[in-house]
Amino acid sequence: MSAPKIRATKLDRPILIVTCPRGWEAEARQELRRLLPGATVQSLYIGGNILAQLTVPVEEALGAIREAETVVLAHITPVTMRMQIGGERAWLDTMREAAALHLAPPDPDRTFMVAVHRRGHHEFGSEDVILAVADAFIHGGKPSVDLTNPEQVLSVEIYQDVVFMGMNDARELVCKELKRMRCWAPGERPVSRAELKLREAIEELELELPEGGRALDLGAAPGGWSRELAGRMAEVVAVDPADLDERVSGLPNVTHLRCRTEQLDPEEIGRFDVLTNDMNLDPERSAKLMCELSRLLRPGGLAVMTIKFVTRHRRRHVAEATSVLERCYEEMRVSHMPHNAKETTAVMRRRPAVSGLPDG
Ligand SMILES: C[S@@+](CC[C@H](N)C(=O)[O-])C[C@H]1O[C@@H](n2cnc3c(N)ncnc32)[C@H](O)[C@@H]1O
């Protein structure tokens, strides 16, 4: 395969690529929005990576982030070019050509290195990208390469078929200290990030959980949702083949059924007032299980399910899941909560009569 045609653009507005611990993207987006008013901030498809499109000069944005107390922001890398690539080795030549065409060349009298972060599957490795891209700028040994303490860094951030590049002064790159564990007062640390998703759905959507009722929690481990439910209701049955955190398994009103949802015997577990589902499953499959189990839920009973974006076709996943759920549930509300990362939350009530299902 010869080198494919360049599909690269120099960005109109500068972009920062910001990393954070996986699962902390909502907090990272909030921190960035606070520090960079007017910036467009969005998570990338690959967890722990965020794009901030700036309305102010890069130096100003980096200064604001550098000076601020932050909790979950890690590395901040300015980029000025974006391109589409494929996974074949021939794209190495195209990346070199695009870098030569769209990036300001490094100062030949200052040291230089190429830093590559590659996510996804390619026929080439990061070392191949470093050699290919550096080749665009190193002529006659200038600028000289320094891999430990360079003065200039060409940053290459690869997300499967999208590449961002930026030529940066090493002094400008920002690396923040992570303080995420200090977010929580002793004893207040959530069992999982998921715990916050259910809590915010309950609070923001004003969901009423009957105090004396029973909840069935599918995909419960490590137990954030079960703990939240156990604090508000009389009994929780938590279903998951994985272990529950001991802060949850030790609760007197939580019973852990260590199996997959598909293995449940509906005759054995009784009826419920609330059904929740945070299983890591294809949304359509997950919605079908919600329907199969809807007869365990009392008519009008509350159900909450996260629709997982298992591919980038988010709208399709929501449409497929809701069209299945609508057979058994009504009053459906689908909301993207601040703590939803690659998913969205659907809240609904069991229909009084569910066609094709015996009523409990
Ligand atoms: C995102 S985690 C759930 C987090 C949980 N809600 C919490 O608050 O800690 C997804 C869970 O779904 C479980 N899971 C995936 N497929 C499942 C299935 N078919 N039946 C039951 N659990 C399943 C996984 O074992 C995993 O523990």
PDBQT file of the ligand as one rigid body, heavy atoms in Angstrom, charges set to zero:
ROOT
HETATM    1  C1  LIG A 401     -20.387  -0.712  35.983  1.00  0.00    +0.000 C 
HETATM    2  S1  LIG A 401     -20.307  -2.153  36.953  1.00  0.00    +0.000 S 
HETATM    3  C2  LIG A 401     -21.604  -1.883  38.092  1.00  0.00    +0.000 C 
HETATM    4  C3  LIG A 401     -21.241  -0.911  39.150  1.00  0.00    +0.000 C 
HETATM    5  C4  LIG A 401     -22.274  -0.899  40.247  1.00  0.00    +0.000 C 
HETATM    6  N1  LIG A 401     -23.557  -0.365  39.813  1.00  0.00    +0.000 N 
HETATM    7  C5  LIG A 401     -21.811  -0.104  41.437  1.00  0.00    +0.000 C 
HETATM    8  O1  LIG A 401     -22.491   0.837  41.801  1.00  0.00    +0.000 OA
HETATM    9  O2  LIG A 401     -20.782  -0.428  42.012  1.00  0.00    +0.000 OA
HETATM   10  C6  LIG A 401     -20.997  -3.346  35.909  1.00  0.00    +0.000 C 
HETATM   11  C7  LIG A 401     -21.174  -4.710  36.531  1.00  0.00    +0.000 C 
HETATM   12  O3  LIG A 401     -22.013  -5.461  35.665  1.00  0.00    +0.000 OA
HETATM   13  C8  LIG A 401     -21.709  -6.803  35.896  1.00  0.00    +0.000 C 
HETATM   14  N2  LIG A 401     -22.318  -7.603  34.843  1.00  0.00    +0.000 N 
HETATM   15  C9  LIG A 401     -22.016  -7.610  33.514  1.00  0.00    +0.000 A 
HETATM   16  N3  LIG A 401     -22.811  -8.501  32.879  1.00  0.00    +0.000 NA
HETATM   17  C10 LIG A 401     -23.634  -9.026  33.815  1.00  0.00    +0.000 A 
HETATM   18  C11 LIG A 401     -24.691 -10.004  33.771  1.00  0.00    +0.000 A 
HETATM   19  N4  LIG A 401     -25.047 -10.584  32.636  1.00  0.00    +0.000 N 
HETATM   20  N5  LIG A 401     -25.310 -10.292  34.931  1.00  0.00    +0.000 NA
HETATM   21  C12 LIG A 401     -24.951  -9.684  36.077  1.00  0.00    +0.000 A 
HETATM   22  N6  LIG A 401     -23.959  -8.784  36.179  1.00  0.00    +0.000 NA
HETATM   23  C13 LIG A 401     -23.318  -8.462  35.057  1.00  0.00    +0.000 A 
HETATM   24  C14 LIG A 401     -20.192  -6.823  35.948  1.00  0.00    +0.000 C 
HETATM   25  O4  LIG A 401     -19.731  -7.985  36.640  1.00  0.00    +0.000 OA
HETATM   26  C15 LIG A 401     -19.895  -5.530  36.694  1.00  0.00    +0.000 C 
HETATM   27  O5  LIG A 401     -19.657  -5.779  38.058  1.00  0.00    +0.000 OA
ENDROOT
TORSDOF 0
